């Protein structure tokens, strides 16, 4: 059985402040979230693009395997969702933008509507 890497928690904040916090992270692998089904979202530093890049992985403890998520896969998933439900997809994209602008993901998920 694999030993789980250390956990990592950085509060969401402005892009500049969040970036400064990311730069402080030492090289290694970290668990950033455990999903309801037991899988873990992990990041590894460095990623493929250099020492301050991260690789995002989904680790499945059932088969003890990891799978990387690519930007292309995310784009493809959003396009697929848009074809099925354009209105819901627009809501998802707005929520993602709110998180990118510094709003806490749990707040976005819990209240859905913009505080502005």
N, C-alpha and C positions, 0 to 999 in steps of 0.2 A: 504494500500500500504506500502511496506517495505521501510525503510530508507536504502540507500546504505551505506555500510561501507566505511571508508576512502580509498583513492587511495594510491598506493605504487609504486614507481619507483626506481629501482636500475639499474644503468648502468652496462652492462656486462663488465667483466674484467677477469683477470686470475682467475683460480679456487680458489687459496688461498685468494686473495683479495675479491672475490665474497662471499666466505664462511665467511670471517670476517664481511662483511656487513650484511649477513643473520643473524649472531649471535646477531647483534645489534637490530634486530626487536623485538618489544615488543609483548607479547601474545595478540592475537586478530584475527580479520578477516579483510582482505584487498582486494580491487579490484586491479588486476594487468593489466587487459586489458578488453576493451569492444569490442566485435566482431561486424562485420557489421550488423548482424541480431538482435543486441541488447542484446544478451546473454553476460554474464560477466565471465571471468576467475578470480576466487578468490582463495586466500590461507588463511588457518587458521593455527595459531600457538598456542598451540602445535598440532602436528599430533599424529598418533597412536604409534609411536616408541619412544616418549619422548619429553622433553621440547624444544629441538632444531630441531624437525622434523616438516614438514609442510604437511597439507592435501590440495590437489589441487581439486577444485570443479568448475563445470560449473553451473552458476546460470541462470535460465530462468525467466525473469521478467513477461512473459506472464502468467505462471502458478505459479509463486513465489516459485519454487522448485529448489533444488540443487541436483547435481549428482556428486559423486566422480569418478575420473578417476584412475584406478589402473595400476600398472606397467604391469600386465598380459594383460590388455586390449590394452595397447600400443604395446606390443609384438605381440599380435594376429593381430592387425591392420597392422603392418609392414609386417608380414608374408603373410597376405592376399594381400597386395599391391605387394609384391615380386612375388607371383604366377601370378598376372595379368600383371605386367610390371617390370621385374628384373632390367632393365637399369634405369628406373625412380626411383625405390626404392633405388638403389645404390646412386643416386644423393641426395635423401632425407636423407639417412643415413650420407653421407658426409657433408651435410649442418648442420645436427644436431651435428655432431662432431665439426664442426667449431664453432658453438655457444657454445658448452661445453668447448672449448678451449679459449673462451673469446671474440670472434668476435660478434659484435652487430647483433641481429637477423634481423633487418630491412636492414642492409647492405647485409647480406647473401641472403635475399629474393629479394632485388632490383638488385643485380648484378650477382647472381647465380654462377659465376665462382670464383675460388679461386684467391686471389691477389698474391699468390706465384708463 
